[in-house]
């Protein structure tokens, strides 16, 4: 068998790598901003979970809607995973950072006391 007879495989590295990273970072940033605003306003660390859940639900809904209502857009399960993972990872990072390094960030926003 000749090498030229093998089927050609085209990998779109931009679509897989950068696209998923962008979903992770953007939905993580959304959750981070929601958490900072709500924890500062409510003065309760339980809001870290609420911000992550709202951001993750929004990410799932966006993927579902673009797969069912828009002809030129497609639903990708990997995008939905990246959205949820970004939201929960950023929220966990902020929770740990706020719990153990609160004095380091006290110059950025006042204490909750």
Protein Blocks (a to p, Z undefined) as FASTA:
>chain_A
ZZklpccddddfklmmmmmmmmmmmmmmmmmmmmmmmmmmnopaklmmmmmmmmmmmmmm
mmmmmmmmpmkbccdfklmmmmmmmmmmmmmmmmmmmmmmmmmmmmmpccfZZ
